Amino acid sequence: MIPPNRLALSQQVESPAVPVVEIAAPTQRDEARSAMALVAGLREHDVPVRDIAVVVRDLDSYEEPLARAARQHGVVPDFWTQLRVTQTRPFALINAVCEALAGDVVDKQTLLRPLAYRWTPPASADGHWQISPKTIQRTKTALPEVSMTRAEWVDLVEDADEIDDRVCLYLQWLANVPEADPETAATVLGEVVEAYAESGLPETKASDSPALLETETDASAVRRVRKLIERLENKLTDHFARPSVEQSWATVGELATVMATQRPGRRAHSHAQGLDIFEANDIWGLDIPYVIAAGLVDSEWPATGDSTLQPEFEERILRGSGEASALAPNTSWTTAHDRDHFADTLRAASTGVIATRHTDTTDDEPVHPSPFLSSIDTTQLSDEERQQLRSTDRKLPASIKTMLSSDPEAETDE
């Protein structure tokens, strides 16, 4: 049934029962730094880190500046977001192996790609085995621009003095991998990812920042790829049973990619003292004393729609005008979902909300506030208060201190 009041999809947000402080910074990076300076300031006033959360509509554009700002202020961020397995190094490694094994002949770029993703001999636990990018590039330069079988590549490099012995070992391993069947695929890829866990993961940690964000992501990806491989054998058995499906390593790689793009669940890092940073669609039902809602600018929260229909036609459908009354409106034409998530964010705060935004792009183009802010009562920080919050001699603004005085647990130890 089509609702009669279609424009209710765009109702305003009501002010929460707790105070809302608004912080406007010049750029997105300044906004992220102000948010993390506020977190540090609350911690200095004995607010437990578990009593603070940062919420954004979409972490894609905010994870990097928030992570950078967190490091600058000594905060360990815990990002709650879907792990995009296909964009991680462990998955890229097993996918590159499948590509290098696919087909009768292979070119040198595809042949050497697994080495760039830290392929390690399955029997090796030596953390220093990885070949440097410079060595890989030198090998590519030395090899001819041709496609050959894997056995022919082995013969070529064994007779070339300028080729690193580790490259020869890798190519010999590649040439000896059997044809793809479900059991072989699961065994081979399982050995590859376990070797990465033993050797590649320590490499990530050695070059990571003190917050170990890349290491956490890498370790999470290893766990997800392990689970994917555990399921892969049965999936391949069913898949290869279809007459139209070729039993090949190319098919193995394609199926693994399909499985990896199905992203169940969320990931949370294991830091007991980490600051939770959520996407807004995960905040519903939570009860957190201090909620920092970041990214409250137009086109970010709410996001700009991508409908292909003319705005006038969308309006007629939303209003139910004439023949358009028989058509159901698409909620993406309104700000309904983003509005509801913002309302959930406000409701999650039991002591206070701090809404942050930025006023300019990096190209000095003006950025307008989120229209959601116009429907709620806020106390806006002055530039002087924001700068004092960011200074080395940090000082919490009076409006934030008022929140502390209303929080019975604010002055207790963790």
RADAJO-V967867 format. One record per residue. N is the residue number from 1. RES is the residue in one letter. SS is DSSP state (H for helix, E for strand, L for the rest). OMEGA is omega in whole degrees, -180 to 180 (* if undefined). D_FIRST is the distance of its C-alpha to the first C-alpha in Angstrom with 1 decimal. Layout:
BEGIN
N:RES:SS:OMEGA:D_FIRST
N:RES:SS:OMEGA:D_FIRST
END
This chain:
BEGIN
1:M:L:-179:0.0
2:I:L:-177:3.8
3:P:L:-179:6.3
4:P:L:-178:9.1
5:N:L:-174:11.8
6:R:H:-177:11.6
7:L:H:173:15.3
8:A:H:176:15.2
9:L:H:-176:15.2
10:S:H:179:18.8
11:Q:L:-180:20.0
12:Q:L:178:23.7
13:V:L:178:25.3
14:E:L:177:27.2
15:S:L:180:30.9
16:P:L:180:31.7
17:A:L:-179:34.2
18:V:L:179:36.8
19:P:E:178:38.8
20:V:E:177:37.8
21:V:E:-178:40.6
22:E:E:178:40.1
23:I:E:178:42.4
24:A:E:-180:42.7
25:A:E:-177:45.0
26:P:L:-176:46.2
27:T:L:179:44.9
28:Q:H:179:42.5
29:R:H:176:45.5
30:D:H:178:46.8
31:E:H:179:43.5
32:A:H:179:43.6
33:R:H:179:47.2
34:S:H:179:46.4
35:A:H:-178:43.7
36:M:H:173:46.1
37:A:H:177:49.0
38:L:H:177:46.9
39:V:H:180:46.3
40:A:H:179:50.0
41:G:H:177:50.7
42:L:H:179:48.6
43:R:H:179:50.3
44:E:H:177:53.7
45:H:L:173:52.7
46:D:L:172:52.1
47:V:L:179:48.3
48:P:L:-178:47.5
49:V:H:179:45.8
50:R:H:180:43.1
51:D:H:-179:42.2
52:I:E:174:41.3
53:A:E:174:38.5
54:V:E:-179:37.6
55:V:E:174:34.0
56:V:E:179:33.0
57:R:L:-177:29.8
58:D:L:-176:31.3
59:L:H:-177:34.7
60:D:H:-177:35.5
61:S:H:-175:37.1
62:Y:L:-176:38.3
63:E:H:-176:39.8
64:E:H:179:43.1
65:P:H:177:44.0
66:L:H:178:43.0
67:A:H:179:45.1
68:R:H:-179:48.0
69:A:H:178:47.9
70:A:H:179:47.7
71:R:H:-179:50.9
72:Q:H:-177:52.6
73:H:L:176:52.0
74:G:L:-180:52.7
75:V:L:176:49.2
76:V:L:-177:47.9
77:P:E:173:44.2
78:D:E:-178:41.8
79:F:E:176:39.0
80:W:E:-177:35.8
81:T:E:176:34.2
82:Q:L:179:33.3
83:L:L:179:36.6
84:R:L:-171:36.5
85:V:H:-177:38.9
86:T:H:179:39.5
87:Q:H:-180:40.9
88:T:L:-178:43.5
89:R:H:179:47.1
90:P:H:178:47.1
91:F:H:178:44.3
92:A:H:179:45.9
93:L:H:-177:49.1
94:I:H:177:47.9
95:N:H:178:46.0
96:A:H:177:49.3
97:V:H:178:51.2
98:C:H:179:49.0
99:E:H:180:49.5
100:A:H:180:53.2
101:L:H:-176:53.4
102:A:L:175:51.3
103:G:L:-180:53.2
104:D:L:-180:56.9
105:V:L:-177:57.9
106:V:E:178:56.7
107:D:L:-172:57.6
108:K:H:179:59.1
109:Q:H:179:56.1
110:T:H:-179:53.8
111:L:H:-173:56.8
112:L:H:-175:57.4
113:R:H:179:53.9
114:P:H:179:53.7
115:L:H:179:56.8
116:A:H:178:55.0
117:Y:L:172:52.4
118:R:L:171:55.2
119:W:L:179:55.8
120:T:L:177:58.5
121:P:L:-178:60.5
122:P:L:-178:58.8
123:A:L:-173:62.1
124:S:L:172:62.6
125:A:L:-177:62.0
126:D:L:-178:63.9
127:G:L:-178:61.9
128:H:L:-176:64.0
129:W:L:-172:63.4
130:Q:L:179:60.8
131:I:L:-178:62.1
132:S:L:176:62.0
133:P:H:179:60.0
134:K:H:179:63.4
135:T:H:178:64.7
136:I:H:180:61.6
137:Q:H:178:62.0
138:R:H:178:65.7
139:T:H:179:65.0
140:K:H:-180:62.5
141:T:H:-177:65.2
142:A:H:-177:67.8
143:L:L:-178:65.8
144:P:L:179:65.8
145:E:L:180:62.8
146:V:L:172:62.4
147:S:L:-178:60.1
148:M:E:173:61.9
149:T:L:180:61.4
150:R:H:178:61.3
151:A:H:178:64.7
152:E:H:176:66.1
153:W:H:178:64.9
154:V:H:180:66.6
155:D:H:-178:69.8
156:L:H:-174:69.6
157:V:H:179:69.1
158:E:H:180:71.7
159:D:L:-177:74.3
160:A:L:-178:73.2
161:D:L:-175:75.1
162:E:L:-179:72.8
163:I:L:-180:69.7
164:D:L:-180:68.9
165:D:H:180:69.5
166:R:H:175:66.1
167:V:H:177:64.5
168:C:H:180:66.7
169:L:H:179:65.6
170:Y:H:-178:61.9
171:L:H:176:62.4
172:Q:H:177:64.4
173:W:H:-178:61.5
174:L:H:-177:59.0
175:A:H:-177:61.3
176:N:L:178:61.6
177:V:L:-178:57.9
178:P:L:174:57.2
179:E:L:-175:54.7
180:A:L:164:51.1
181:D:L:-174:50.0
182:P:H:-178:47.6
183:E:H:180:50.3
184:T:H:-179:52.3
185:A:H:-179:49.3
186:A:H:-179:48.4
187:T:H:-177:52.1
188:V:H:-178:52.9
189:L:H:176:49.9
190:G:H:178:50.3
191:E:H:-180:53.9
192:V:H:-177:53.0
193:V:H:177:50.5
194:E:H:176:52.9
195:A:H:177:55.7
196:Y:H:180:53.5
197:A:H:-179:52.8
198:E:H:-171:56.6
199:S:H:-177:57.7
200:G:H:-179:55.0
201:L:H:175:53.3
202:P:H:177:56.6
203:E:H:177:57.0
204:T:H:-178:53.7
205:K:H:-177:54.8
206:A:H:-178:58.2
207:S:L:-175:56.9
208:D:L:175:53.9
209:S:L:179:53.8
210:P:L:179:54.6
211:A:L:177:50.9
212:L:L:-179:50.7
213:L:H:180:47.2
214:E:H:179:47.9
215:T:H:178:49.5
216:E:H:179:46.5
217:T:H:-180:44.2
218:D:H:180:46.8
219:A:H:177:47.1
220:S:H:179:43.3
221:A:H:177:43.2
222:V:H:179:46.0
223:R:H:-180:44.2
224:R:H:180:41.0
225:V:H:175:43.1
226:R:H:-180:45.0
227:K:H:178:41.8
228:L:H:-179:40.6
229:I:H:177:44.0
230:E:H:-180:43.9
231:R:H:-171:40.7
232:L:H:-175:42.0
233:E:H:180:44.5
234:N:H:178:42.0
235:K:H:180:39.5
236:L:H:179:42.4
237:T:H:178:43.6
238:D:H:-176:40.3
239:H:H:-179:40.0
240:F:H:180:43.6
241:A:L:179:43.1
242:R:L:-177:41.1
243:P:L:-176:43.4
244:S:L:-176:42.1
245:V:L:178:42.6
246:E:L:177:46.0
247:Q:L:-175:47.7
248:S:L:177:48.7
249:W:H:176:48.7
250:A:H:178:46.5
251:T:H:177:43.8
252:V:H:180:44.4
253:G:H:180:43.8
254:E:H:-180:40.6
255:L:H:178:39.1
256:A:H:179:40.2
257:T:H:178:38.5
258:V:H:-180:35.2
259:M:H:-177:35.5
260:A:H:-180:36.5
261:T:L:172:33.5
262:Q:L:-167:31.3
263:R:L:-180:31.8
264:P:L:170:30.9
265:G:L:-179:31.6
266:R:L:175:33.4
267:R:E:175:37.1
268:A:L:179:39.1
269:H:L:-168:42.8
270:S:L:-178:45.2
271:H:L:179:47.0
272:A:L:-178:47.4
273:Q:L:-178:48.2
274:G:L:176:45.5
275:L:E:179:43.2
276:D:E:176:39.5
277:I:E:-172:37.7
278:F:E:160:33.9
279:E:E:-170:31.1
280:A:H:-180:28.5
281:N:H:177:25.8
282:D:H:-171:28.4
283:I:L:-175:29.3
284:W:L:175:26.5
285:G:L:-180:28.1
286:L:L:179:31.7
287:D:L:-174:34.3
288:I:E:-177:36.9
289:P:E:-175:39.4
290:Y:E:-180:39.8
291:V:E:176:37.0
292:I:E:180:37.9
293:A:E:-174:34.9
294:A:L:176:36.4
295:G:L:-177:35.3
296:L:L:177:33.7
297:V:E:180:34.2
298:D:L:-177:32.0
299:S:E:174:30.8
300:E:E:178:31.4
301:W:L:12:29.2
302:P:L:178:26.7
303:A:E:177:27.2
304:T:L:179:27.2
305:G:L:-179:24.2
306:D:L:-179:25.2
307:S:L:178:22.7
308:T:L:180:24.3
309:L:L:176:22.4
310:Q:L:-178:24.2
311:P:H:-179:23.4
312:E:H:180:23.1
313:F:H:176:20.3
314:E:H:-179:18.4
315:E:H:179:18.9
316:R:H:179:17.6
317:I:H:180:14.3
318:L:H:-179:14.1
319:R:H:-177:15.1
320:G:L:-175:12.9
321:S:L:173:16.2
322:G:H:-179:17.0
323:E:H:180:15.9
324:A:H:-180:14.4
325:S:H:179:11.4
326:A:H:-177:10.0
327:L:L:178:10.4
328:A:L:179:8.7
329:P:L:174:11.5
330:N:L:-177:13.7
331:T:H:178:14.7
332:S:H:177:18.2
333:W:H:-180:18.6
334:T:L:177:18.8
335:T:L:-171:21.0
336:A:H:-177:18.3
337:H:H:-179:19.6
338:D:H:177:23.2
339:R:H:-180:22.8
340:D:H:179:21.4
341:H:H:177:24.3
342:F:H:177:26.7
343:A:H:176:25.6
344:D:H:180:26.1
345:T:H:179:29.5
346:L:H:-178:30.5
347:R:H:-178:29.5
348:A:H:-175:31.6
349:A:E:179:34.8
350:S:E:180:36.7
351:T:E:-179:39.8
352:G:E:177:39.0
353:V:E:173:37.1
354:I:E:-179:39.0
355:A:E:-178:37.1
356:T:E:178:39.0
357:R:E:175:38.7
358:H:E:-171:41.1
359:T:L:-177:42.1
360:D:E:172:43.5
361:T:L:177:43.2
362:T:L:177:46.3
363:D:L:179:47.0
364:D:L:173:47.1
365:E:L:-178:43.9
366:P:E:177:42.1
367:V:L:-175:39.0
368:H:L:178:36.7
369:P:E:175:35.4
370:S:L:177:31.8
371:P:H:178:29.8
372:F:H:-178:28.6
373:L:H:-177:32.3
374:S:H:-176:32.3
375:S:H:179:29.9
376:I:L:179:32.1
377:D:L:180:35.7
378:T:L:170:38.1
379:T:E:-175:41.8
380:Q:E:177:43.0
381:L:L:173:46.1
382:S:L:177:48.9
383:D:H:180:50.4
384:E:H:179:53.5
385:E:H:179:51.5
386:R:H:180:49.7
387:Q:H:176:53.0
388:Q:H:177:54.6
389:L:H:-178:51.8
390:R:H:-174:52.6
391:S:L:178:56.4
392:T:L:175:58.7
393:D:L:-170:59.4
394:R:L:179:55.8
395:K:L:178:54.8
396:L:L:177:51.5
397:P:L:-178:50.2
398:A:H:-179:50.5
399:S:H:176:46.7
400:I:H:178:46.4
401:K:H:177:49.3
402:T:H:176:47.6
403:M:H:-179:44.8
404:L:H:-178:47.6
405:S:H:179:49.1
406:S:L:-179:45.9
407:D:L:-176:45.5
408:P:L:-178:47.7
409:E:L:-172:48.0
410:A:L:-177:48.8
411:E:L:179:52.6
412:T:L:177:52.6
413:D:L:177:53.8
414:E:L:*:51.5
END
